[in-house]
Amino acid sequence: MKPAPFDYSAAGDLSDARRLLAGGAAKPVSGSQSLGPMLNLRLARPGRLVDVSALPELRAVAETAGAVTLGAAITHAEIEDGEVPDPTGGWLREAAGNIAYRAVRNRGTLGGSLAHADPAADWLIVMTGLGATAIVEGPQGRRRVAIEDFAVGPFVTALGAEELLVAVEVPRPGAGASWGYWKFARQVGEFAKASAAVLLDRQKGRLRCAVGALGRPPLLLGDPEGLIEGQVSPAAALRAALPERPAEALVLHVTALTRALAQARGGEEGR
C-alpha cells in the first residue's frame, strides 16, 4: 500500500516546527523508520508531515558532570559509532548496535523511537533501565518527564498537543556501576518478544530492574534490591507485578530478566 496524500514541510527551527504542527493535523517526522510503515499501511493519515530531522535544537548534545543530554534527532548509528558522548561508558553504544539493521540505524532516531512508544522497542526499555529523562517543549515552554512516565500506553505518550520531544537526558553512572540488558527476538533485526534491563549503581543509590516487550510500557519492578540479591526470584517478581497474566505468557520475560541480572551481577563482580 501507499500513504494517503499529505503535504510536506521542512521546519527551519523549533519555533517554525511548532508553528507548522499547530492545529493537530500535522505530525513530526525525523528518520521515518517507524512512521513510514504506518503511513504505508494507512494506520496514520496526517494532513502534513513536518520534517524535524535537521533542527539544530534536536541535533544538539550537552554534557554536565552528572549527565549527557542527547538531541532527539540523534540517530542510532551516531550513538553506535561513538559520534556522540556515551555517559554510560559503552552501554548505549552496544544497545544502539543491536537495533534492527544498519540501514535502519542510519536514519532512525533516538527521539523518534521513544515518541513512537512501541512496547517492544529497544530505547524505551534501555532508557527506563538507565533512569533517563525526556525533555519536552510545547506552547507552555519546556518540561521534564521521567522516561517511565513518558510512555503511557502502547504507541501512546505523555506528549500534549503541539508538544515535541526535543532531547533525552541520560545520567552518568557512578564508579563501579554495572548493567545488564537482554532481549529475545526470533531473528536479528526483529523487535523483541521479551526484554529486560538491570542497573546496579550503588554509589548513586540507583538500582533499577525493568522488563519490556509486554504489550504495554516497560514495567519498572519494585524491590530491585531483593531481585539483585537473589531474595526474590524473577518469576515471583513478575507474577506479583502482573497477576492477571498466566505464568506461561511470561516465560521469555522471566528468562530475559534472569539473564540481565546475571550480566549486571557479573559486571559488578568484575570491577
KAVEN-V842979 format. One record per residue. RES is the residue in one small letter. SS is DSSP state (helix for helix, strand for strand, loop for the rest). Layout:
BEGIN
res = {RES;RES}
ss = {SS;SS}
END
This chain:
BEGIN
res = {m;k;p;a;p;f;d;y;s;a;a;g;d;l;s;d;a;r;r;l;l;a;g;g;a;a;k;p;v;s;g;s;q;s;l;g;p;m;l;n;l;r;l;a;r;p;g;r;l;v;d;v;s;a;l;p;e;l;r;a;v;a;e;t;a;g;a;v;t;l;g;a;a;i;t;h;a;e;i;e;d;g;e;v;p;d;p;t;g;g;w;l;r;e;a;a;g;n;i;a;y;r;a;v;r;n;r;g;t;l;g;g;s;l;a;h;a;d;p;a;a;d;w;l;i;v;m;t;g;l;g;a;t;a;i;v;e;g;p;q;g;r;r;r;v;a;i;e;d;f;a;v;g;p;f;v;t;a;l;g;a;e;e;l;l;v;a;v;e;v;p;r;p;g;a;g;a;s;w;g;y;w;k;f;a;r;q;v;g;e;f;a;k;a;s;a;a;v;l;l;d;r;q;k;g;r;l;r;c;a;v;g;a;l;g;r;p;p;l;l;l;g;d;p;e;g;l;i;e;g;q;v;s;p;a;a;a;l;r;a;a;l;p;e;r;p;a;e;a;l;v;l;h;v;t;a;l;t;r;a;l;a;q;a;r;g;g;e;e;g;r}
ss = {loop;loop;loop;loop;loop;loop;strand;strand;strand;strand;loop;loop;loop;helix;helix;helix;helix;helix;helix;helix;helix;loop;loop;loop;loop;strand;strand;strand;strand;loop;loop;loop;loop;loop;helix;helix;helix;helix;helix;helix;loop;loop;loop;loop;loop;loop;loop;strand;strand;strand;strand;loop;loop;loop;loop;helix;helix;helix;helix;loop;strand;strand;strand;loop;loop;loop;strand;strand;strand;strand;strand;loop;loop;loop;strand;helix;helix;helix;helix;helix;loop;loop;loop;loop;loop;loop;loop;loop;loop;loop;helix;helix;helix;helix;helix;helix;helix;loop;loop;loop;loop;helix;helix;helix;helix;helix;helix;loop;strand;helix;helix;helix;helix;helix;helix;helix;loop;loop;loop;loop;loop;helix;helix;helix;helix;helix;helix;helix;helix;helix;loop;loop;strand;strand;strand;strand;strand;strand;loop;loop;strand;strand;strand;strand;strand;strand;helix;helix;helix;helix;strand;strand;strand;loop;loop;strand;strand;loop;loop;loop;loop;loop;loop;strand;strand;strand;strand;strand;strand;strand;strand;loop;loop;loop;loop;loop;loop;strand;strand;strand;strand;strand;strand;strand;loop;loop;loop;loop;loop;loop;loop;loop;loop;strand;strand;strand;strand;strand;strand;strand;strand;loop;loop;loop;loop;strand;strand;strand;strand;strand;strand;strand;loop;loop;loop;loop;loop;loop;strand;strand;loop;loop;loop;helix;helix;helix;helix;helix;loop;loop;loop;loop;loop;helix;helix;helix;helix;helix;helix;helix;helix;loop;loop;loop;loop;loop;helix;helix;helix;helix;helix;helix;helix;helix;helix;helix;helix;helix;helix;helix;helix;helix;helix;helix;helix;helix;helix;helix;helix;loop;loop}
END
